[in-house]
Amino acid sequence: MRIMIISDVTTYQGLSWLVENLRPTHIVVAGDVLHDGKNLIYMDDDGSIISGLSMEDGRLRELHAEAFKEFVSTSASYVEKILLLYGDHDIYEDVNFSKLVKQWNLDDSKVVDVREPTTFELGEISFFLLSYVDPYEEFKAVIRDEIDNIVSSAVIITHLESFKLRVLIRTLQLKRSKHVLLVSGHNKFGYFPPGEAWRSLVADPLRIAILALLRLKPGKINPSEYRATATTVEKEELERFEWLRKDKIVHLARVDRSPTSFLLLEGNTTELRGSLYFLDDRLMRSRGVEFCRVKDTDLRLLHPLKEIFRRYSYSDHYKACEFKLQV
């Protein structure tokens, strides 16, 4: 069993080369498959590099769709299944993967639409797949209806904002005793063992900054007042989510801006091993890599990925953040 998990795809150009080299048995695209809130990066037919938002640039949208179709068609010859989860941008842009699979004459037994909550067994390891769910009341209803599948799965792959991930972790903490791996797209990358997810889901500097700014009066910001407020906010939030700091079962892995980061999972009935690949890039560094064994790999960017990322990456090779858990 070897599962490759990508999410919030920045470019599909060159991803097939990674699949060919890594030879996963399954690929999971964990949301924001065809639309993303971050910049896409593509090489046009004339060799020029273009970037921007798919919803604002027709040429980028066209390149993204063409490269996605090629990626799925090519990768399907190497893997058993490609599972497509919906991200928030896919939902808001009203994407329908089932229709696209039929339109492109792809095998729907290999390229699978995962709009609805889905469970499957692979190598006697149970997986639960959950696409983006909104509004919050609907999300809570899904958690309630799928609680048995959620609690019994060894791996949960989803695309959720931080506050919904906290709800999911709290549910697991209350209902489960064995270790579980929670993998999410949507924002940021990194690996956090039990008791450390709060660093990503609670004490993230951007989150604290936003909460602090909301407390200040409108107008010019006094730096010292802001720093004091941010310190107070962080202390209060850590006290509020003390239960998350005491968690002993949930391993959190976050994947973002693929192929700048992606996750490989391998394992058996007793142990699951993860390798979170990422480019050694200032924009992608995360405190999450402090909690695993980080090593250099032989996996290097080749054309066209090397050309696509030449302006955005400070390295042409991947590092891997390695971790494992008992299942």
Summary of the structure (lengths in Angstrom):
residues: 327
radius of gyration: 19.7
end to end distance: 14.5
largest distance: 60.6
contacts: 1098
relative contact order: 0.15
helix: 36%
strand: 28%
